């Protein structure tokens, strides 16, 4: 299996971890009765960590489909290279580090890690985008 597909598989694991972490922190704050309910009750605002983990989860799932699509484009097009693998690894590493950095509330690093994950996606997409312009000339 290619590095890019391995990264995609680990990205799926990271997504599940983010769902679990956010849910467990919310359950700890609001209690088991809330966790087992239809969750329609009005609740107090989340604690800072619970709020950050919910936002980190949402942020991950905003970029994950794009990264997954980029990886699948690379695979389907046979465009795998050192740079696409590096982009995939950069995306995953940035997303892995994003979670604890955001949990601790380190804003500058959080933004840098998000930007790094976008650069990783760009590295994966570049061969497909560059190739798409060759037919037009």
FENBELNOR-V687732 format. One record per residue. N is the residue number from 0. RES is the residue in one letter. D_LAST is the distance of its C-alpha to the last C-alpha in Angstrom with 1 decimal. Layout:
N|RES|D_LAST  N|RES|D_LAST
This chain:
0|X|34.3  1|X|31.4  2|X|32.0  3|X|29.7  4|X|31.7  5|X|34.9  6|X|33.9  7|X|33.2  8|X|36.7  9|X|38.3  10|X|36.5  11|X|38.3  12|X|41.5  13|X|41.0  14|X|40.4  15|X|43.7  16|X|45.4  17|X|44.3  18|X|45.7  19|X|48.9  20|X|49.4  21|X|48.9  22|X|51.2  23|X|53.9  24|X|54.0  25|X|54.3  26|X|57.0  27|X|58.9  28|X|58.8  29|X|59.6  30|X|61.6  31|X|61.7  32|X|63.0  33|X|59.9  34|X|57.6  35|X|59.3  36|X|59.4  37|X|57.0  38|X|56.2  39|X|57.0  40|X|59.6  41|X|59.0  42|X|58.6  43|X|58.9  44|X|55.7  45|X|54.3  46|X|55.3  47|X|52.7  48|X|51.8  49|X|51.6  50|X|49.4  51|X|47.1  52|X|46.8  53|X|46.0  54|X|43.3  55|X|41.9  56|X|41.8  57|X|40.0  58|X|37.5  59|X|36.9  60|X|36.3  61|X|33.8  62|X|31.6  63|X|32.5  64|X|30.5  65|X|27.3  66|X|28.1  67|X|29.1  68|X|25.9  69|X|23.9  70|X|26.1  71|X|25.8  72|X|22.0  73|X|22.2  74|X|24.8  75|X|23.3  76|X|20.0  77|X|21.9  78|X|20.3  79|X|23.7  80|X|24.0  81|X|26.4  82|X|24.5  83|X|24.4  84|X|28.1  85|X|28.8  86|X|27.2  87|X|29.3  88|X|32.4  89|X|31.9  90|X|31.5  91|X|34.7  92|X|36.7  93|X|36.0  94|X|37.0  95|X|40.1  96|X|41.2  97|X|40.4  98|X|43.3  99|X|46.2  100|X|44.9  101|X|44.7  102|X|48.1  103|X|49.7  104|X|48.2  105|X|46.3  106|X|43.9  107|X|42.0  108|X|41.2  109|X|40.4  110|X|37.6  111|X|36.3  112|X|36.3  113|X|34.5  114|X|31.8  115|X|31.7  116|X|31.2  117|X|28.2  118|X|26.7  119|X|27.4  120|X|25.5  121|X|22.5  122|X|22.7  123|X|22.7  124|X|19.8  125|X|17.5  126|X|16.4  127|X|15.5  128|X|13.8  129|X|11.8  130|X|10.9  131|X|10.0  132|X|7.0  133|X|5.7  134|X|5.6  135|X|3.8  136|X|0.0
